[in-house]
């Protein structure tokens, strides 16, 4: 009888990394060359969007909604009809909504930054294709893909 070597069971972090690599390879296989080209186009567009989204995020993050500004969304009669407790309730609801929007934007930023990082890990051929697509999308003369 031949003894089989004892293989160490990978830890949870290693298993998670294996899953990431396997999914990436399987998605690449499933989408084929046309899908890979479309994915590069999406990546290029996201790369163009990232700086704009950062400016949007910064503006929302530093902006403050004042109750006095909110008053302009109501007719004078409707504003007068709001009691002070209702105005405070409105103000609190607005603050919660602003935080929810900030969290949503932050989540989008994380996705965009992750995508930008993925684009940076492309090999030389992938980077060349990405640059070509960027030139095409920005009207700087890239070859149609």
C-alpha positions as CSV (number, residue, x, y, z in Angstrom):
1,X,0.0,0.0,0.0
2,X,1.3,3.4,-1.0
3,X,1.1,6.1,1.7
4,X,-0.6,9.3,0.7
5,X,1.1,12.4,1.9
6,X,-0.8,14.5,4.4
7,X,-1.9,17.7,2.8
8,X,-2.5,20.6,5.1
9,X,-6.0,22.0,5.0
10,X,-5.9,25.6,3.8
11,X,-7.0,28.2,6.3
12,X,-10.2,30.3,5.8
13,X,-8.2,33.3,4.3
14,X,-6.5,31.0,1.7
15,X,-9.9,29.4,0.8
16,X,-11.4,32.8,0.3
17,X,-8.4,33.9,-2.0
18,X,-8.8,30.6,-3.9
19,X,-12.5,31.4,-4.4
20,X,-11.6,34.9,-5.8
21,X,-9.2,33.5,-8.3
22,X,-11.5,30.7,-9.4
23,X,-14.5,33.0,-9.9
24,X,-12.3,35.4,-11.9
25,X,-11.1,32.6,-14.1
26,X,-14.6,31.2,-14.6
27,X,-16.1,34.6,-15.3
28,X,-13.3,35.2,-17.9
29,X,-14.1,31.8,-19.5
30,X,-17.9,32.5,-19.5
31,X,-17.7,36.0,-21.0
32,X,-15.2,35.1,-23.7
33,X,-13.3,37.7,-25.8
34,X,-16.2,39.9,-26.6
35,X,-17.2,40.0,-22.9
36,X,-13.6,40.8,-22.0
37,X,-13.6,43.7,-24.4
38,X,-16.8,45.0,-22.9
39,X,-15.4,44.6,-19.4
40,X,-12.4,46.7,-20.4
41,X,-14.7,49.3,-21.8
42,X,-16.7,49.3,-18.5
43,X,-13.4,49.6,-16.6
44,X,-12.3,52.5,-18.7
45,X,-15.6,54.3,-18.2
46,X,-15.4,53.7,-14.5
47,X,-11.9,55.1,-14.5
48,X,-13.2,58.2,-16.2
49,X,-16.1,58.5,-13.7
50,X,-14.0,58.0,-10.5
51,X,-12.6,61.6,-10.3
52,X,-16.0,63.1,-11.0
53,X,-17.6,60.9,-8.4
54,X,-14.9,61.9,-5.9
55,X,-15.8,65.6,-6.5
56,X,-19.5,64.7,-6.0
57,X,-18.7,62.8,-2.8
58,X,-16.7,65.7,-1.4
59,X,-19.4,68.2,-2.2
60,X,-22.1,66.1,-0.5
61,X,-19.8,65.2,2.4
62,X,-19.0,68.8,3.2
63,X,-22.4,70.3,2.4
64,X,-24.8,71.1,5.2
65,X,-28.6,71.3,4.9
66,X,-30.0,74.1,7.1
67,X,-33.6,74.1,8.3
68,X,-33.8,77.7,7.0
69,X,-32.9,76.4,3.5
70,X,-35.5,73.7,3.8
71,X,-38.2,76.3,4.5
72,X,-38.0,77.2,0.8
73,X,-39.4,73.9,-0.2
74,X,-42.7,74.8,1.5
75,X,-45.3,77.4,0.8
76,X,-45.5,80.0,3.6
77,X,-48.8,78.6,4.8
78,X,-47.5,75.0,4.8
79,X,-44.3,76.0,6.7
80,X,-46.4,77.9,9.3
81,X,-48.6,74.8,9.7
82,X,-45.6,72.7,10.7
83,X,-45.3,72.8,14.5
84,X,-41.8,73.1,16.1
85,X,-41.8,69.4,17.0
86,X,-42.6,68.5,13.4
87,X,-39.9,70.8,12.2
88,X,-37.4,69.1,14.5
89,X,-38.6,65.7,13.3
90,X,-38.2,66.9,9.7
91,X,-34.7,68.1,10.5
92,X,-33.7,64.8,12.1
93,X,-35.2,62.9,9.1
94,X,-33.2,65.0,6.8
95,X,-30.0,64.4,8.7
96,X,-30.6,60.6,8.6
97,X,-31.3,60.8,4.9
98,X,-28.1,62.8,4.3
99,X,-26.1,60.1,6.2
100,X,-27.7,57.4,4.1
101,X,-26.8,59.2,0.9
102,X,-23.2,59.7,2.1
103,X,-23.0,56.0,2.9
104,X,-24.3,55.0,-0.5
105,X,-21.9,57.3,-2.2
106,X,-19.0,55.9,-0.1
107,X,-20.0,52.4,-1.1
108,X,-20.0,53.4,-4.8
109,X,-16.6,55.0,-4.3
110,X,-15.2,51.8,-2.8
111,X,-16.5,49.9,-5.9
112,X,-15.0,52.4,-8.3
113,X,-11.7,52.4,-6.4
114,X,-11.6,48.6,-6.4
115,X,-12.3,48.6,-10.1
116,X,-9.5,51.1,-10.7
117,X,-7.2,48.9,-8.8
118,X,-8.2,45.9,-10.8
119,X,-7.4,47.8,-14.0
120,X,-3.9,48.5,-12.6
121,X,-3.2,44.8,-12.3
122,X,-3.7,44.1,-16.0
123,X,-0.7,42.7,-17.9
124,X,1.0,44.6,-20.6
125,X,-1.5,43.6,-23.3
126,X,-4.4,44.4,-21.1
127,X,-3.0,47.8,-20.2
128,X,-2.4,48.6,-23.9
129,X,-6.0,47.6,-24.7
130,X,-7.2,49.7,-21.8
131,X,-5.3,52.7,-23.0
132,X,-6.6,52.2,-26.5
133,X,-10.2,52.1,-25.2
134,X,-9.6,55.2,-23.1
135,X,-8.4,57.1,-26.2
136,X,-11.4,55.8,-28.1
137,X,-13.9,56.8,-25.3
138,X,-12.3,60.2,-24.9
139,X,-12.2,60.9,-28.6
140,X,-8.4,60.9,-28.8
141,X,-8.2,58.5,-31.7
142,X,-8.1,55.0,-30.3
143,X,-8.8,52.1,-32.6
144,X,-12.5,50.9,-32.4
145,X,-12.7,47.8,-30.4
